[in-house]
Amino acid sequence: MALIITSPLRGWAAPLDSVPDPVFAERMMGDGVAIHPLDDTVCAPCDGVIVTLHDSAHAVSLRSDEGVELLIHIGLETVALKGRGFTPLVAAGARVLRGDPLIRFDLDAVALAAVSLITPVVVTNAEAFTITRRTIDRAVGACEELMALEPVAQAPRRWSDDGTVIAQTVTLRLPHGIHARPAARIAECARGFAGDVHLVLGDRRGDARSPIALLALGTRLGDSVVIEARGDDAEHALAAMVALLASDMGESAAVATPAPLVATPLAPGQIGGVIASPGLAMGPVVRIDRSAIAVQREGAGITVEREALAAALVEVGAGIAARIATGSSQVAAVMSAHLALLDDPGLASAADARIAEGTSAGFAWRGAVHDQIDILRATGNAHLAERIDDLIDIERQVLAVLTGMPANADAAPPGAILVADDLLPSQLVTLAASRPAGLCLARGGPTSHVAILCAGMGLPALVAMGDALDAAEGGATLLLDAEAGCATIAPNATDSTAFAARITARHARRDAARATAAAPCHTADGARIELFANLGSVEDAVAAAAQGAEGSGLVRSEFLFLGRDSAPSEDEQHAAYQGIADALPGLPVIVRLLDIGGDKPAAYLPFAAEENPALGQRGIRVGLAHPELLATQLRAILRVRPFGQCRIMLPMVASVAEVRAVRAITDRLRDELGIADPVEIGVMVETPAAAITADLLAAEADFLSIGTNDLSQYVLAMDRGNPAVAAQVDPLHPAVLRMIAETCRRGAGAGRWVGVCGGLASDPLAVPILVGLGATELSAVPGFVAEAKAIVRSLTLAQTQAHARAALDCTSAAEVRALARAFAETSFREVGA
């Protein structure tokens, strides 16, 4: 009868070969299965006795009633944590029953601190038992069957024994004593000899062939261990064991300062922050200080001051317009907002009123700006409060012209890490010309314009780092990890070398992905997945084409509408859409109809005051409320040639009636333009209503595209623009994934393709899940297209589907991300990992 070993954890079961440590992958420790944990409690996999519980509580071994010796090792390199994050629930020698809790650990904290969270479950006396059945490549629950074992008849060992024992004492040089890795190497060495070898520490004695017996010795650095050997080859065995135990077995080189646990203070020299733009960077600190610009109160006369302010506004406006013309689409969008603020008639009239009272132009302008700042602060809206920096920015630019004092810092050297209390958008645009490596801010927020600019530039950035950032002195080396959310000041040589290796590996993976970017995208088993790009300008389209984009899944047409006093004309819109189509010849271009309202207001479309703008006039509701504006945009799209390359997509759809209304208007306009062929019209699935009625929408629309940014905030009822909750708006939350899964299922059932054009399609951890859920098109930021293709090509459709099913069974976004990291480690190398 088979002996059943059950899983000690809920998680994803993987082959032992997938463990990124040769001790386990090469079965030096024994045979078994690995678990990527999704729970924080290790349970007994069988009835038996606890043989060892490591001092660090990261590993436990037990012997079953049938004699099976098992090791459960939580994560890799976790011995270095010295017990931080682990809570033992049993003691060595305790009798346990299957399912009894053995160890509890902080899942998220250990995941951040460890090399990997993968947990090998190993039969260490594998010579006595054969694994006849094992669970791998699927989700497994705690206490579900993991392995089935059969005992193996043991042939008697044949060696002569005259009773002579030879021994020698060795002082251990292993930093953490004999833990799993050294135990495996010692056992492997001992098995190479016919005779017996034992290690003795005080009154404890262990067979050198048994890793568990070696762990049970409870050794530490500096312990004096006696090696005993007997048999025909005792002298050779003793010599080999002495040589091995007298070394550090390479363990010292592996010891590095572990990443800090979330539940404990950061390590010396480390500072935490909020990720504004992901990535890795290292370089010298360059501090950017924002000097005050002094202005005098008294003016030189009303006429003089009015003329001075008017000239300054013109000069600043020309400078902003130049940045719009020469900058990226992200820079142009932010600078357009600045130009609109500069031209705001309310600011101008408020400043003029102060000048009429006898104040200087500078004093008047500063007063007018700060009146508006006070109004924004009084709203209590955290998202609007982040726009205060934009007002301060144009205030400084105008005052700089009026006083002759520079508003922005000088250029920093290339490769520097910019460190500041806060930074204004115009400062960043100026400093970006010198190609800094990264940015760290003591203040700021993840949705500020500086954060948006950093993301568009691909500049790694942390914000809200607090006063601790004062410790970063100019010239000191800084390691910026905008993936883990921390920075290391003045790192040691070992940390610097390791970090540089991570950056090099990232660049190598990206280069390899770009080398094959032009080829069509298929999974490893041939399933077609289209990789499109999200665009906001012709420049973006050119970049996307270079990355191998197979079309555009989202053209954000609002880039034409925002930051101006009037809506763009039909000809202006047509020229922009035609330029994007020309940059992607022969490829689909999906234009999203104007998506404004909420946090994207337009000055020429006044909205009545709304208690909750996110639930008011947004997306297609605005277009249907302003039919002439909608008709102008539709005509501009229909005029693009060749006809049919541009497709139309409706934002924020909540009902079938909205789709029918837009299609009716489009059909009327086609008749007016003499166009006989139909045009494809799709919908964005951004509301729970659209997701749950995807089959009904698919009967009216030609395709469905999921906008994960808004879908996440509506499903989770959290404003993604509110810093107080924004960090919790994770599109990998199981609730959001279930909405995506339902959309894909219902859309496919109606014969329509379903894509994802939201931010989730640009997350390397999410790409396999989205494919597994049924998305056949992904539209990512241009810079990620080649890497997304590489990820898809490395996986089979079956792999992604099994992974997606496991993700849907998770209970939190943190669980999904832990699962996704584990999948990336074993199934593909996460881009940038």
KAPE-V943540 format. One record per residue. SS is DSSP state (alpha for helix, beta for strand, coil for the rest). NEAR is the number of other ideal C-beta (glycine too) atoms within 10 Angstrom. D_LAST is the distance of its C-alpha to the last C-alpha in Angstrom with 2 decimals. Layout:
SS;NEAR;D_LAST / SS;NEAR;D_LAST
This chain:
coil;5;44.68 / coil;13;40.89 / beta;18;39.27 / beta;15;36.63 / beta;25;33.54 / beta;20;31.88 / coil;25;28.33 / coil;30;28.02 / coil;26;25.41 / coil;22;24.71 / beta;25;21.41 / beta;25;20.01 / beta;22;21.69 / beta;25;19.92 / beta;14;21.35 / alpha;21;21.33 / alpha;12;20.07 / alpha;17;16.61 / coil;25;16.28 / coil;12;14.01 / coil;19;17.10 / alpha;12;20.13 / alpha;21;22.60 / alpha;27;21.94 / alpha;16;20.74 / coil;13;23.83 / coil;17;26.00 / coil;21;27.31 / coil;28;27.63 / coil;25;29.12 / beta;18;28.36 / beta;26;26.93 / beta;23;24.21 / beta;25;20.86 / beta;28;20.30 / beta;26;17.30 / beta;27;19.42 / coil;27;20.32 / coil;19;23.25 / coil;18;23.90 / beta;17;26.94 / beta;27;27.39 / beta;22;30.73 / coil;25;33.05 / coil;27;32.56 / coil;22;36.25 / coil;15;39.45 / beta;22;39.73 / beta;14;39.63 / beta;21;36.82 / beta;20;36.89 / beta;23;34.28 / beta;24;32.21 / coil;25;30.09 / coil;17;30.87 / coil;20;27.29 / coil;23;27.73 / coil;31;24.35 / beta;25;26.23 / beta;26;29.55 / beta;28;31.77 / beta;27;34.85 / beta;18;37.66 / beta;20;38.94 / coil;11;42.66 / coil;13;42.55 / coil;12;41.01 / coil;22;37.37 / beta;22;35.17 / beta;26;31.75 / beta;25;28.75 / beta;23;26.18 / beta;28;23.26 / coil;29;21.05 / coil;23;17.44 / beta;21;16.57 / coil;18;17.70 / alpha;29;19.30 / alpha;25;22.58 / alpha;20;21.50 / alpha;23;21.66 / coil;14;25.41 / coil;14;26.03 / coil;20;24.40 / coil;29;23.42 / beta;22;25.51 / beta;13;29.10 / beta;21;31.24 / coil;17;33.78 / coil;18;35.83 / coil;8;37.23 / coil;17;37.76 / coil;11;40.88 / coil;15;40.68 / beta;13;41.72 / beta;20;39.29 / coil;10;39.55 / coil;16;36.96 / coil;14;34.87 / coil;14;35.77 / beta;16;32.96 / beta;21;31.83 / beta;22;28.88 / beta;16;27.35 / beta;25;23.98 / coil;18;22.04 / alpha;21;19.37 / alpha;18;17.18 / alpha;20;17.86 / alpha;25;17.23 / alpha;23;13.94 / alpha;18;12.78 / alpha;24;14.60 / coil;22;13.98 / coil;17;11.72 / beta;19;12.00 / coil;25;14.68 / beta;27;15.91 / beta;28;19.67 / beta;25;21.80 / beta;25;25.42 / beta;28;27.40 / beta;25;31.09 / coil;28;31.76 / coil;20;35.29 / coil;18;34.25 / coil;13;37.30 / coil;16;39.46 / beta;22;37.73 / beta;13;36.36 / beta;18;33.73 / beta;11;35.51 / beta;12;33.22 / beta;18;29.67 / coil;19;27.54 / coil;16;24.16 / coil;15;21.85 / beta;12;23.17 / beta;22;23.42 / beta;23;25.85 / coil;14;27.81 / coil;21;28.95 / coil;16;32.16 / coil;13;31.67 / beta;16;32.30 / beta;24;29.44 / beta;27;31.49 / beta;16;35.13 / beta;24;36.69 / beta;12;39.97 / beta;13;41.66 / coil;12;42.29 / coil;5;45.72 / coil;8;45.39 / coil;6;47.48 / coil;5;49.26 / coil;10;47.91 / coil;7;50.51 / coil;14;50.96 / coil;8;54.00 / coil;13;54.19 / coil;7;57.05 / coil;5;55.72 / coil;9;54.61 / coil;14;51.44 / beta;15;49.90 / beta;13;47.51 / beta;15;45.64 / beta;11;43.89 / beta;18;40.42 / beta;11;38.69 / coil;20;35.09 / coil;14;32.52 / coil;21;29.54 / coil;18;27.84 / coil;23;27.55 / coil;24;30.47 / coil;28;30.35 / coil;24;27.47 / alpha;28;25.85 / alpha;25;24.43 / alpha;26;27.63 / alpha;31;29.79 / alpha;25;28.42 / alpha;22;29.11 / alpha;25;32.56 / alpha;22;33.43 / alpha;18;32.42 / alpha;19;34.64 / alpha;24;37.50 / coil;13;37.52 / coil;12;38.34 / coil;21;41.81 / coil;15;44.75 / coil;21;45.99 / beta;19;44.87 / beta;26;42.54 / beta;21;42.16 / beta;24;40.58 / beta;16;42.67 / beta;19;41.88 / coil;11;44.95 / coil;5;46.30 / beta;12;43.14 / beta;14;42.94 / beta;25;40.27 / beta;16;40.23 / coil;26;37.75 / coil;21;36.96 / coil;21;35.77 / alpha;32;32.34 / alpha;23;33.52 / alpha;23;36.71 / alpha;28;34.79 / alpha;27;32.62 / coil;22;35.91 / coil;20;37.20 / coil;17;35.12 / coil;25;34.77 / coil;14;33.51 / coil;14;32.93 / coil;10;36.40 / coil;16;38.15 / beta;12;40.94 / beta;22;40.46 / beta;14;43.30 / beta;25;42.54 / beta;19;45.38 / beta;26;46.01 / beta;20;48.95 / coil;21;49.97 / coil;15;50.70 / coil;17;47.51 / alpha;22;47.26 / alpha;12;47.39 / alpha;15;44.56 / alpha;25;42.46 / alpha;21;43.17 / alpha;15;42.34 / alpha;18;38.99 / alpha;24;38.11 / alpha;15;39.31 / alpha;11;37.22 / alpha;18;34.08 / alpha;26;34.76 / coil;14;35.85 / coil;15;32.39 / coil;16;29.22 / coil;18;27.57 / coil;10;24.61 / alpha;20;23.83 / alpha;12;24.48 / alpha;10;21.86 / alpha;15;19.28 / coil;14;20.47 / coil;14;18.62 / coil;15;19.10 / coil;20;17.12 / coil;21;15.40 / coil;19;18.31 / coil;20;19.21 / coil;17;19.71 / coil;11;23.32 / coil;13;24.11 / coil;9;24.40 / coil;16;21.61 / coil;14;21.81 / coil;11;24.08 / coil;18;22.70 / beta;19;20.03 / beta;22;20.61 / beta;17;19.25 / coil;24;19.22 / beta;19;18.69 / beta;20;15.81 / beta;26;17.73 / beta;22;15.19 / coil;18;11.38 / coil;20;9.49 / beta;21;9.65 / beta;23;13.06 / beta;23;15.55 / beta;19;19.24 / beta;15;22.78 / beta;22;23.95 / beta;24;26.50 / beta;19;28.37 / beta;22;29.77 / coil;8;32.95 / coil;16;34.79 / coil;10;38.41 / coil;8;41.16 / coil;19;43.46 / coil;9;47.03 / coil;18;49.58 / coil;11;53.30 / coil;11;54.94 / beta;9;58.21 / coil;22;58.36 / coil;12;60.59 / coil;10;62.10 / alpha;14;60.95 / alpha;10;61.19 / alpha;13;59.39 / alpha;26;56.50 / alpha;17;56.15 / alpha;12;56.04 / alpha;19;53.50 / alpha;24;51.13 / alpha;13;51.61 / alpha;13;50.85 / alpha;20;47.72 / alpha;22;46.43 / alpha;12;47.06 / alpha;15;45.32 / alpha;23;42.20 / alpha;17;42.20 / alpha;9;42.37 / alpha;16;39.40 / alpha;26;37.28 / alpha;13;38.50 / alpha;11;37.44 / alpha;19;33.85 / alpha;17;33.97 / alpha;9;35.27 / alpha;9;32.83 / coil;19;29.59 / coil;18;26.80 / alpha;19;27.45 / alpha;20;25.70 / alpha;21;27.84 / alpha;20;30.86 / alpha;22;30.43 / alpha;28;30.27 / alpha;25;33.04 / alpha;18;35.14 / alpha;19;35.02 / alpha;26;36.21 / alpha;19;38.97 / alpha;18;40.11 / alpha;20;40.33 / alpha;18;42.23 / coil;16;44.68 / coil;17;45.15 / alpha;9;48.96 / alpha;12;48.82 / alpha;21;47.32 / alpha;16;49.83 / alpha;10;52.80 / alpha;17;51.81 / alpha;26;51.53 / alpha;18;54.82 / alpha;13;56.56 / alpha;21;55.59 / alpha;23;56.78 / alpha;13;60.06 / coil;11;60.43 / coil;15;60.42 / beta;22;56.88 / coil;22;54.89 / alpha;29;52.45 / alpha;26;49.51 / alpha;22;50.71 / alpha;25;51.38 / alpha;29;48.00 / alpha;21;46.19 / alpha;18;48.36 / alpha;23;47.77 / alpha;24;43.97 / alpha;14;44.01 / alpha;14;46.26 / alpha;18;43.58 / alpha;16;40.91 / alpha;10;43.17 / alpha;11;43.56 / alpha;16;39.80 / alpha;12;39.38 / alpha;10;42.32 / alpha;10;40.70 / coil;8;38.32 / coil;16;35.70 / alpha;16;32.39 / alpha;19;31.05 / alpha;15;34.23 / alpha;18;34.09 / coil;20;30.92 / coil;19;33.12 / alpha;17;35.21 / alpha;19;33.01 / alpha;21;34.03 / alpha;19;37.65 / alpha;17;37.29 / alpha;29;35.72 / alpha;27;38.70 / alpha;24;41.06 / alpha;24;39.83 / alpha;24;39.91 / alpha;26;43.50 / alpha;24;44.58 / alpha;19;43.12 / alpha;21;45.41 / alpha;24;48.35 / alpha;17;48.10 / coil;8;46.70 / coil;14;43.90 / coil;12;40.34 / coil;23;38.18 / coil;19;34.83 / coil;19;33.39 / coil;10;33.59 / coil;15;30.69 / coil;23;28.09 / coil;11;27.06 / coil;10;24.12 / coil;15;20.78 / coil;25;22.07 / beta;27;20.58 / beta;26;23.23 / beta;27;24.49 / beta;23;27.23 / coil;16;28.99 / coil;17;28.48 / coil;28;28.35 / coil;25;30.33 / alpha;23;29.12 / alpha;24;31.54 / alpha;20;30.41 / alpha;26;26.80 / alpha;23;28.06 / alpha;18;30.18 / alpha;23;27.58 / alpha;20;24.93 / coil;9;27.29 / coil;15;26.51 / coil;14;22.74 / coil;24;21.34 / coil;22;17.74 / beta;26;17.43 / beta;31;19.75 / beta;28;20.72 / beta;27;23.72 / coil;20;25.91 / coil;15;27.06 / coil;28;26.19 / coil;22;24.68 / coil;22;21.73 / coil;20;24.14 / coil;27;26.06 / alpha;24;26.62 / alpha;29;24.72 / alpha;22;21.59 / alpha;18;22.32 / alpha;26;22.87 / alpha;28;19.63 / alpha;20;17.69 / alpha;21;19.94 / alpha;20;19.48 / coil;12;15.68 / coil;24;16.42 / beta;26;14.13 / beta;30;16.72 / beta;28;17.77 / beta;26;21.30 / coil;17;23.87 / coil;23;23.08 / coil;12;26.78 / alpha;9;29.17 / alpha;15;26.84 / alpha;23;25.45 / alpha;13;28.88 / alpha;13;27.78 / coil;23;25.63 / coil;12;28.36 / coil;11;28.58 / coil;11;27.35 / coil;15;25.19 / beta;17;21.64 / beta;26;19.08 / beta;25;15.34 / beta;26;14.13 / beta;23;11.13 / coil;25;11.63 / coil;15;8.99 / coil;14;10.88 / coil;17;14.00 / beta;21;15.43 / beta;30;16.57 / beta;23;17.93 / beta;21;21.25 / coil;17;22.66 / coil;20;20.10 / coil;11;21.41 / alpha;7;20.82 / alpha;12;18.62 / alpha;17;16.15 / alpha;15;16.34 / alpha;11;15.80 / alpha;12;12.70 / alpha;19;11.23 / alpha;13;12.51 / alpha;10;10.96 / alpha;16;7.35 / alpha;16;8.87 / alpha;10;10.72 / alpha;14;8.21 / alpha;17;6.68 / alpha;12;10.43 / alpha;10;11.39 / alpha;17;9.50 / alpha;17;11.01 / alpha;10;14.25 / alpha;14;14.49 / alpha;21;14.11 / alpha;17;16.71 / alpha;11;19.00 / coil;13;19.73 / coil;19;19.51 / coil;13;23.29 / coil;10;23.76 / coil;12;24.42 / coil;24;21.77 / beta;14;22.57 / coil;19;20.94 / coil;15;21.22 / coil;10;24.64 / coil;8;25.89 / coil;16;25.58 / beta;11;25.65 / coil;24;23.09 / beta;20;23.80 / beta;28;21.10 / beta;30;22.80 / beta;32;22.07 / beta;25;23.20 / beta;31;25.60 / coil;22;27.80 / coil;21;29.63 / alpha;19;30.67 / alpha;17;28.23 / alpha;26;25.34 / alpha;25;26.94 / alpha;16;27.08 / alpha;20;23.39 / alpha;28;22.61 / alpha;21;24.92 / alpha;15;23.20 / coil;22;19.89 / coil;22;21.82 / coil;28;22.59 / coil;22;25.32 / beta;21;26.99 / beta;30;26.62 / beta;30;26.26 / beta;27;27.09 / beta;28;29.18 / beta;22;29.56 / alpha;25;33.23 / alpha;18;33.68 / alpha;19;32.53 / alpha;22;36.10 / coil;21;37.75 / coil;17;36.37 / coil;22;37.53 / coil;15;40.99 / coil;10;44.52 / coil;9;45.15 / coil;19;43.42 / coil;19;42.63 / coil;12;45.32 / alpha;16;45.10 / alpha;11;45.17 / alpha;12;42.38 / alpha;24;40.17 / alpha;20;41.14 / alpha;16;40.32 / alpha;20;36.78 / alpha;23;36.12 / alpha;19;37.82 / alpha;15;35.69 / alpha;25;32.47 / alpha;24;34.06 / alpha;15;35.18 / alpha;20;31.67 / coil;22;30.57 / coil;9;33.71 / coil;8;34.38 / coil;18;31.32 / beta;19;31.52 / beta;24;31.35 / beta;25;31.37 / beta;25;32.88 / beta;25;32.57 / coil;23;35.93 / coil;28;36.26 / coil;25;34.16 / coil;21;35.59 / beta;22;36.97 / coil;22;35.46 / coil;16;33.13 / beta;14;33.93 / coil;13;37.69 / coil;21;39.80 / coil;14;42.85 / coil;11;45.14 / coil;16;44.38 / coil;7;45.59 / coil;16;44.53 / coil;6;46.76 / coil;6;45.43 / coil;13;43.17 / coil;6;42.49 / coil;8;39.10 / alpha;18;38.01 / alpha;16;34.98 / alpha;10;37.62 / coil;15;40.11 / coil;18;40.52 / coil;23;37.16 / coil;25;36.05 / alpha;25;38.65 / alpha;16;41.11 / alpha;24;41.50 / alpha;24;42.16 / alpha;17;44.76 / alpha;13;46.34 / coil;15;46.66 / alpha;11;47.73 / alpha;8;48.63 / alpha;20;45.18 / alpha;21;43.68 / alpha;17;46.22 / alpha;20;45.56 / alpha;24;41.86 / alpha;25;42.58 / alpha;17;45.14 / alpha;24;42.73 / alpha;24;40.19 / alpha;20;42.97 / coil;19;44.20 / coil;22;41.01 / coil;11;41.77 / coil;9;41.32 / coil;14;42.10 / coil;14;39.63 / coil;19;36.51 / beta;24;36.01 / beta;20;35.68 / beta;22;36.24 / beta;28;34.11 / beta;25;35.49 / coil;26;33.47 / coil;26;33.97 / coil;28;36.21 / coil;19;37.87 / coil;15;40.82 / alpha;16;42.26 / alpha;11;44.98 / alpha;21;42.60 / alpha;22;41.50 / alpha;12;45.15 / alpha;17;46.19 / alpha;23;43.74 / alpha;18;44.57 / alpha;10;48.25 / alpha;16;47.83 / alpha;21;45.80 / alpha;14;48.47 / alpha;12;51.18 / alpha;19;49.47 / alpha;18;49.01 / alpha;10;52.74 / alpha;11;53.50 / alpha;12;51.39 / coil;6;52.88 / coil;16;49.66 / coil;7;50.46 / coil;7;47.05 / coil;12;44.94 / coil;19;41.59 / coil;14;38.54 / beta;20;37.94 / beta;25;34.95 / beta;31;33.94 / beta;28;30.93 / beta;35;30.34 / coil;27;29.63 / coil;21;32.23 / alpha;16;32.75 / alpha;14;36.09 / alpha;28;34.59 / alpha;25;32.16 / alpha;14;34.95 / coil;20;37.39 / alpha;27;35.08 / alpha;17;37.66 / alpha;15;40.41 / alpha;27;38.50 / alpha;24;37.58 / coil;13;41.32 / coil;18;41.75 / coil;28;38.52 / coil;17;37.12 / beta;21;33.45 / beta;30;31.27 / beta;31;28.07 / beta;33;26.24 / coil;27;25.44 / alpha;26;22.97 / alpha;16;23.29 / alpha;22;27.02 / alpha;25;27.07 / alpha;25;24.86 / alpha;21;27.18 / alpha;22;30.26 / alpha;22;29.25 / alpha;18;28.22 / coil;8;31.04 / coil;18;28.92 / coil;21;29.08 / coil;24;25.66 / coil;20;27.44 / coil;17;28.59 / coil;20;26.38 / coil;9;28.09 / coil;15;26.51 / alpha;19;23.86 / alpha;13;20.98 / alpha;12;22.35 / coil;20;22.52 / coil;19;19.46 / coil;28;19.89 / coil;23;18.18 / coil;23;21.30 / alpha;17;23.21 / alpha;12;26.21 / alpha;26;24.51 / alpha;25;23.02 / alpha;15;26.55 / alpha;25;27.98 / alpha;28;25.67 / alpha;22;26.64 / alpha;19;30.28 / alpha;28;30.15 / alpha;26;28.77 / alpha;15;31.38 / alpha;22;34.25 / alpha;28;33.38 / alpha;18;33.08 / alpha;11;36.29 / coil;17;38.03 / coil;8;36.87 / coil;20;34.53 / beta;18;30.96 / beta;26;28.44 / beta;28;25.42 / beta;33;22.91 / coil;29;22.95 / coil;30;21.65 / alpha;18;18.46 / alpha;27;16.97 / alpha;30;16.93 / alpha;25;14.35 / coil;22;11.83 / alpha;20;9.45 / alpha;19;10.07 / alpha;27;13.71 / alpha;32;14.42 / alpha;27;15.34 / alpha;27;17.40 / alpha;31;19.25 / alpha;25;20.16 / alpha;25;21.28 / alpha;26;23.37 / coil;20;25.22 / coil;31;23.96 / coil;18;24.94 / beta;25;23.88 / beta;31;20.85 / beta;30;21.26 / beta;30;18.27 / beta;20;18.19 / alpha;25;19.15 / alpha;17;16.11 / alpha;25;13.90 / alpha;30;16.55 / alpha;25;15.69 / alpha;25;12.06 / alpha;32;13.60 / alpha;28;16.21 / alpha;24;14.00 / alpha;26;12.51 / alpha;25;16.15 / alpha;17;17.57 / coil;14;15.59 / coil;22;17.15 / coil;14;20.79 / alpha;17;22.46 / alpha;14;23.58 / alpha;21;20.12 / alpha;27;19.15 / alpha;16;22.55 / alpha;18;22.37 / alpha;25;18.99 / alpha;21;20.54 / alpha;15;23.64 / alpha;25;21.84 / alpha;27;20.15 / alpha;16;23.66 / coil;14;24.98 / coil;21;22.74 / coil;12;24.59 / coil;15;22.20 / alpha;20;19.14 / alpha;16;17.54 / alpha;23;18.40 / alpha;26;16.99 / alpha;20;13.57 / alpha;21;13.78 / alpha;24;14.93 / alpha;24;12.28 / alpha;18;9.46 / alpha;26;11.87 / alpha;25;12.53 / alpha;19;9.06 / alpha;20;9.17 / alpha;20;12.68 / alpha;19;13.21 / coil;20;10.48 / coil;15;7.13 / coil;21;5.20 / coil;20;5.53 / coil;18;3.80 / coil;15;0.00
